Amino acid sequence: MRSLGIDIGRYSIKVVEILANNRSYEITNAKEYKILNLETSNQEIDILQTLNTISKEFDTETAKVTCSIRQQYVSTRKLFFPFKERVKIHKSLAFELEDDMPLSVEKSIYDSKIIKYHAKTAEVIAMACVAEEVERTLDIFERGHIDPDIITPEFAALANLYEKWYKSPEEVNQEEAEKQPDRLIVHIGHSKSFVGVVSNGFLIWGRSIMWGIERVASSISKSFQVPFTTALDMMPSKAFVLLSTSGANKDQIKMSDAVTEALQPLIQDLRLSMMLANTEYGANIEQIEMIGGPAHVKNLAGFFTQELERPTNVVNPIKSLSGQHMKNHERLADVFVVSLGLAIEGLRRPLNPPVNFRQGEMAKKNLSFEKFWEKWGYTTKIVTAAYIIFCIYGVAYDSIATQLELASYDVMTTQATKIAKIKTRTGIESKIRSYIRKNKKKAELVSVYDQLEEINSPLKFVNDVSQTLPSNKDTKAYEIRRFVVDNMKVNIQGVATDAKTIEKINRSLKGLAAGGKIKAVPAVIQKEEGRQVFGFEFQVKRKN
């Protein structure tokens, strides 16, 4: 199967295609589509045109398509359920998350993912999403001629880059579990950022921060009096932060001040996020990892280390994926982080299913029959009409055949009674059968007689042999003592005065033998003194 992950960003749409063969996965294609009209706030037309292009360049009909929903419309909570059954957990989500959602149950969609089991309990990441946003996302994709199979949050996509998504949830013994340092993941985007906590190999919490690198571009645009698009093109290659102003010129300090000023709201949100993660989820953030293309602003990691007092590094989680489970991943740039995670979400198996907000009335319908009817409907109608005509013909044919059979039976019975000279009207069939049996035996005897007439009698061969043998009336040179005809085989035995006479007998019999072949055989007659014993055997034709 093939899985497509489509990530719609502020300025571009990223697509990653993965080919799955048994338990082998390979990234076969990845492409980024730039969205035009950067300065407009309504990019819906550009998005629709780009999605339409994607539907033509990628086979979205046969592949499993996964798209994301913005994290600001999703609420996540880590919960423990006293049972392991997924059905029970799903039914309990609305009750457990009701207090955390500002909307009613009817206006929300719930789903969850089990990260691990503890004895008889399940540790679950429960999620609730605004139903209206799911409808809006589905509407955009359908108008772009793409019918997504899965609508999942950004949280689930990023979790796939840190978790062993190809495995089922495992049973964990809390006492034996090895504690790993908790990490704060900061995925910086153009218009917003994602913040999450990775604890013991699982993404346990995540939220959106309405801050993006375009804030930095806007600050640079104001400071240097350049167009916003020009400032945005400078990101992140030409933007930088000075960790120390020593030796820096005026323009460098001006650039650093513009960037750091724009970063202050993000720093404040990250402090609040770490505090929330530590208090609500018992996390202990020891390090920070920045991901995404905008994270490559020079000295940004060092600036975060100074401001947040946690070691910060810019990483690409795609590079840390196992080559055994995902081939060609090392070729992907970090702009494909979310789209790759979305494609992986489409590969999840039933034992560890994907998070999918496309539920209920919005669940994907099976359009196979409709597509089949659209393509083969006319042919099906023709075949159905032909079948009905064939059935009518079959019924009529059977009826006519039955009538003809009855009529034939009456005619044959009448003729048979005349031939067999049957006068009574009772037991006609048995009398006809008796008449047929008698005449059948007569016919068989006639046939046997005809065959016997074609068979040559043994006396014929006695006559032929006597006429063929050399004259023996005066010399008495030989005598035939044994003459046997067995089917087509003739056996002659006798005595002769000398070998010369036996040779003459052999030559004379060749004219009677089939193919002229005579075979000498041992004689079983009694030997006589002064005479030689001979025996010949040859084939003859019994039928004329």
N, C-alpha and C positions, 0 to 999 in steps of 0.2 A: 504494500500500500504506500501511498504518498501522502505527506502531510505538509500543508502550507500555513505559515504563520504570517499574518499581515498586521503591522503596527503602524497606525496613523498618528503621525506627530504633527507638530505645529508647522514645520517647514518641509517635511518630506514624509514619504511613506516607504517603509522598509518591508521587504518580502524575503522569506527564507523557505526553501523547499527541502524536505528530507525524504529520502527513499528508505523504506523499511522492508527488509527481507529476512523473515524469521526473526532472529534476535540481533541482526546486524543493521546498523543505521548509518546512512551516509548523506552528507549535505551535498545535494546535486546542483543547487542554484541559489543565488542570493543577489538581490538587486535593490537599489535605492532610487526612488523617483522623487525628484525635487518638485515642490509645489510652487507655482508662480504667484505673482501678486502678493509679495510679502507684506506690503504695507496695509493691505485691506484686512478688516476684521472678519469678513465673511468669506471663507474659502470653500464653501460647500460645492460650488460649481467645479473648482479645480480638483477637489477630492473625488467627485463623481467621475470626472473625465479620467483621472488617474486609475480609479478602480476599474473603469471600463477597459482601459489599456491592459491592466493586470489580468483581467478575465480573458483577454485574447492571447496574451503571451504565456500565461500559465493555464494548465488544464484544471480549472477550478470545479468542474462538474464531477470528475471522477476522484479528485483528491479530497482529503478531509481538511476543511478550511477552518482555521481558528483565528479569531480576532479578539482584541482586548477592549475592556471598558475602563474608563478613567478611574483611578483609585479614589478620587475625591467623592465618588458616588458609592463607594463600598466601605462598609464597616466590618472590621475583623476583630475577633476575640478568640483567645485560647481558652478552651473549656475542657473539663473532664466529665465523661459520661460513665455511669456505673454499668455499662453494657457495651458489647462490641459490635452488635448488629447494625449495619449501615442504614437499614430501613428505619429502625427505631431512632437512630441518631437524627436522620433527616426529618422525621416527624416532630422531633423535640426542638428543632432549631428555632422555630417561630416563638415558642414560649421562652426559650433561654435568651433570645436577643431582643425581645419585645421592649425592654426598658432602655436598650441602647439605640433604638431607632426612633427618630422623630416622626416617622410615618406609620400609618396603620399597616397591619399585616397584609391587607388586600393590595396595598401599593408597593409592596416589597417582595423580593425574590430571595430565597435562602438556599444556600448550598454549603458544603463543608468538605474538608479533606482530613483523613486520619493520618497523623504523622507517626504514631507508635502506640503500642499497647503496654499497659502496666497491670499484670495479673488479670483481673476481671474488668478492668476499666480501660477506656480509650481516651487518649489525648488527641484533641481535635481542634483544628483551626476552623471556627465557624465564621461564615460570611453572610452579610445581608446587603442587597443592592437595590437601588431605586428602580422600580419596574419601568418607569417612564424613560429612563436613560437607556435601558435595554431595548425598548421599542424604537427609540431614536437611532441607536446604533444599527439595529436590524434594518430599519428603513433606509439608511444611507447605503448600506451594502447591497440591498436588493435593488435600489435604483441604479447602483453601479454594476448591475448584472452579476452579482456574486451572492450566493446563498450560503452563509457560513454555517458550519455544523456546530461549532462551539463558540460561545461568547463568555470569556473568562476575564477576571480582573488582572491588572498588571502584577499584583502580588503573586498569583499562581505562576505567571510566566517567569518572573525573576527567581522564584523558589526552585524552579527546575534546574537552574544553573548552580545551585548549592547543595541540592538534595539528590539522593539516589532514586530518581524517578522511575527507573526501570525495575525496581524491587517493590514487593508488597510491604505494607507496614510490619515492622518487626516487634517481637516481644522484648521488652527492655526491663532488666533488673536494675532498679534505681541504685542499689548498693554497689553493684559491680560496674555501673556506667562510668566511663572516664569523662570527667568534666573538661570541656574545651573552652578557651577564652571566648567571651561574647564579643561579636563585632557589630558595629553600626554600619549599615550599607547605605550609601548616599548615591543615588542615580540622578545625576544632574541633567535636566533636559533644557529645551529652549524656552518653554513657557512655564513649566512646572518641574518639580523634582519629586522623587520617591525616596522615602526613608524607611528602612526596615532593620530588624534585629535578627541576626543569625546566631542561634544558640545550639551547640552540640550537633551541628550539621543540619539544622532545620531553620527555615525562616518562620519565626513564631509571631511576628507582628510587623505591620507596615502601614504607612499613611502617606498621603500626598501633601506636599508643601507648595503653595502657590507662588513659587519663585523659580525663575528660569534664567538662563544665561543671557537672555535678551535684556534683562535689567542692566547687566554690565555693558552691553552694546549701547543701550540708551544713555547710560552715564558717560561713556566715552564720546558719544555723539554730542552731548551737551558741552562737555569739557573742551573738545577740540573743534567744535562747530563744523562737524562733517555730517553728511546724510546718515540716517539710521542704517540703511542697507550697506553703506561703506563700512560703518563701524561693526556691523554684524559679520561682514566678510573677514574682518580682522580676527574674529573669534575662531579657535582659541590660539592660533599661531602667533599673532602679534601682540596680544594682550599679556600682561604679566603683573605680578605683585612683588614689590621690593621688601625683602625681609629686613633690610637695613638700608638707610638712605646714604650711607657713607659712600662717596665717590660717584653718586648718581647726579646726572644733570637735571635741569629744570623740567624738560619734557618727560623724562623717565619718572620723576617724582609725580608729575601731573597725571601720567598714565596710571601709576600705582595707586594714587589717591582716588582716581575715578573708579578703579576696579574694587578697591577695598570698601569704598563708600557703598557701592552697589551690593557688596557681599554681606553687609551688616545684618539686614533682615534674615538672610539665610543662616547666619551664625546664631542669631537669637532663636530661630525656629529649631535649629539642631540642639541647642541647649535644652529647650523645652521637651524635645523628643527624647533625649537621653534621660531626662528626669522622669518622664512618663513611663519609659521602658523600665527604668529601675524600680519605680514604685508600683506600677500596675502588674508587671510581669516578672519581677524579681531578677531582672537582668543586671549584669555588672559589665558595662561597656569598657573594654580594655583597649580597643583599637578601632580605627575608622578606615573604611575602604571606600574610595570614590570611583565610580564607574561611569561610562558614557563619554562621548566625544568631547563635550564642553569641559570635562574634568581635567583636560590636558593644558589648561592655562598655566603658564610658567609660574612656579613657586606657589601654586594654589594649595598643594598638600602641606607645604611648610607653614603657610599662613593658617590653615586649619589646625595644625599641631599647636601653634602658639596660642590661638584663640580658644580652642576647646580643651587644651591640655591633655590630648590623647594622640598617640602616634598615628599619623594619617598617611596613607599611601594610595596612589592611583593604580588600579589594577584592572585587568580585563578578565572577568570570570570565564569567558569563552575558552581562553587558553588553558584553564585548569581542568577542562572536561577530559574524561578518559577517552583516549583514542580507540580503546577496545570497544566502547559503546557508541562512539560518534566519530566517524571518519570525516576528514577534511575540515574539522572545526578550527584548526589553527590558521586557516586562510581568512577567516571572518574578522572584519574590523569591529571595534566595540560599539559602533552605531547600530549593529544588528543584535544587541543584547536582548531586547524585549521580543523582537520578531523571532529569534531563535528559540526563546523560551515558550513562545506561543506555539511554534511548530512542534516542539517536544510535548506540549500539553495534548496535542492531537494524537500522540503515539501511546498515551497511557492505556494500560490494559484494564479489563473489568475488575481485577482484584485491587487495583489502585487507580480508580477512574478519575477523569479530569473534573475540574470545577467548571460547571456549565450553568450559566444563568438563563439559557434558552430553554425554558420549561413551560409546562402547561399549554396555554393557547399559542404561545410563541414557539413551541417545540417544532423542530424541523419535520415536515411531512415527507412521506415517501412518495416522490413524484415519478417513480419508475414506470408505474402503470400509465400515468398521463402521457409521459414521453413515448412510451411504447404505442399507445393508442394514436398519438399524433403522427407517428411515423408509419404505423402499420394498420391504422383504422380502416382505410379503404380496402386494403387487401383482406383484412379480417371479414369485412362485410361480404365481399365477393365469395370468400371461402365458405362462409356461413350459408349464403344463398345456394351455393353449389351443393353443400351438404344436405340442405332441406330438399332440393330437387332430387338428389340421389336417393334420399329416404322415400320420397313419394314414388319415384321410379321403382325402387325395390319392392314396395308394398304392392304396386300395380302388377309388377312382373310376377310376384309370388301368387297373386290372385289368379292371373291369367294362366300361369303354369298349373295351378291346382285344378282349374276348370278343364284344361286340356288333358290333364292326367286322368280325370274322371271319365271324360269322353273317350279317351283311348282305351281305358279299362273296359268300358261297355262294349266298344267295337271288338276288342280282342276276345272278350268273353263270348260274344255272339259267334264270331268266326270259329273259336275253339270248340264250341258245342256242336257246330256243324261238322267240323273235321273229325272230331272224336265220336260223332253220332250219339250225343247225349240228349236224351229226350226228357228226362225228369228235371225239375227246377230246383231240387234240393241236392246239396253236396256237390255243386257244379265244380267248385275249385279243386276239391280232393280228387274228383274223377279226371279232371284235366291234368293234374299233376301225375296221376297214375298212368294216364295215356302217354304223357311226355317221357316218363321213366322207361316204359316199355320200348318206345321208339328210339330212345336214346341208347339203350342197350343194343338194339338192332344196328344202329348206326355205328356203334363202337366195334361190333363184330365185323361189319362190312369193311371198316377201316383196317382191322387186323388182317382180314383176308387180302385186302389190297397190298398191304405191306409184305405178306408172305409171298405173294406172287412176284415181288421184286427180288426175293432172296434166292440165290442159287442153291440147289440141293447138293449134298455131299456126293450123290451118285454122279452128278455132272462132272465133278473133279476126278472121280474114279475113271469115268469115261475119257476125260481129257488126258489124264496121265497114261492110260493104257494105249491111247493113240499116239502119244508123244514119245513114249519109251522106245528104244531101239528094238528091232525085230528079234524075237527070241524063239521063234517057232521051231527052227531046225537045230540051232546050236545049243539051246538050253544053257546059255552062258550065265544066266542069272535067274533069281526067283524072288518075288516080292512076298515077304512073310507078314508084314505089318503095315496097315494103311489107316491113319487116324486123321479125321478132320475136326478140329476144335475151334469153332467160330471161324476166324479168318486164318488159322494156322493149320498147315498140312504137314504131317509127319509120315515119312516113308522109310521103312527098314526092310532089309533083305540080305541075300547072300549072292556072291558072284564068284566066277572061276578065277578072275585075276583083277588087278588094279586098273588095267586098261578099260575093261568093261565098266567098272565103277565110274571112271572118268566120262565115258560116253553117256551113262545115265545122268550124271551131274549136268552135262551140257544140254541134254535134251530137256531137262526140267526147268532150265532157265527161261524158256519161252512161256511157261505157265506162271512163274513167280512174279509177284508185284515188284517192279523195278529191276527184275532180272537177278535178284539176290538169293542165292542158295547157301544155307549154312549147314556144314557137316556136324552131326550130333552123335554122341555115343549110342550104339545100338544095344537094346535090351533083349534081343532075341538070342536064342541058344546058338552057339557056334557049332559049325560042322567041319568035319575033317576034310582037308583038301580045298576048302572054299573060304573066301574072305567075307567078313560081315561089314555092311555099310548102313549108314543112317543119314537122311537128309531132312531138313526142315525149311519151309519157306512160307511166305504170306501170299494169300489170294484174295480176290475181291468177291465178297459174298453177295453184294447188291449189284444189280445191273445199272 
